[in-house]
């Protein structure tokens, strides 16, 4: 869900990518998972996806639904 911080807008894709990376890493054997650098994987993926910014709870929900349908 939308986090409270000093920014007036957030990129929905950042949270969605982080959740998916976490999910994928939990599926890997622990010996392999310990070598995965989450920040490297997340930045690699985010650089290949379009940003979806939101500035309100309604915008967050809209962008989240949009990203699930399209990406």
C-alpha positions in Angstrom: 0.0 0.0 0.0 1.1 3.6 -0.4 3.7 4.6 2.1 3.9 7.9 4.0 7.1 9.8 3.3 8.2 13.3 2.4 7.6 12.8 -1.4 4.3 13.9 -2.9 4.3 11.0 -5.4 5.5 7.4 -5.6 6.3 5.0 -8.4 4.0 2.1 -8.0 6.4 -0.2 -9.9 9.0 0.1 -7.2 6.8 -1.7 -4.6 5.5 -4.2 -7.1 9.0 -5.1 -8.3 10.2 -5.5 -4.7 7.3 -7.8 -3.9 8.0 -10.0 -6.9 11.7 -10.2 -6.3 11.0 -11.2 -2.7 8.5 -13.9 -4.0 11.0 -15.2 -6.6 13.9 -15.3 -4.1 11.9 -17.4 -1.6 11.4 -20.0 -4.4 15.1 -20.4 -4.8 17.2 -22.8 -2.8 18.7 -21.0 0.2 22.3 -21.6 -0.9 21.6 -19.8 -4.2 19.3 -17.1 -2.7 22.0 -15.8 -0.5 24.0 -14.7 -3.5 21.2 -12.7 -5.1 21.6 -8.9 -4.6 18.0 -7.7 -4.4 18.9 -4.1 -5.1 20.7 -5.1 -8.3 17.8 -7.2 -9.5 15.2 -4.5 -8.7 17.1 -1.7 -10.4 17.7 -3.9 -13.5 14.0 -4.6 -13.7 12.9 -1.1 -13.0 15.1 0.3 -15.7 13.2 -1.9 -18.2 9.7 -1.1 -17.1 7.7 2.1 -17.5 7.2 4.1 -14.3 3.7 4.4 -12.9 3.5 7.4 -10.6 0.7 8.1 -8.2 0.1 11.0 -5.8 -3.1 9.8 -4.0 -4.5 6.6 -2.7 -7.0 6.5 -5.6 -4.1 7.0 -8.1 -2.1 4.3 -6.3 -5.0 1.8 -6.7 -5.5 2.8 -10.4 -1.9 2.4 -11.3 -1.6 -0.9 -9.4 -4.5 -2.3 -11.3 -3.1 -0.9 -14.6 0.3 -2.5 -13.9 -1.2 -5.9 -13.1 -3.3 -5.9 -16.3 -0.5 -4.7 -18.6 2.7 -5.8 -17.1 
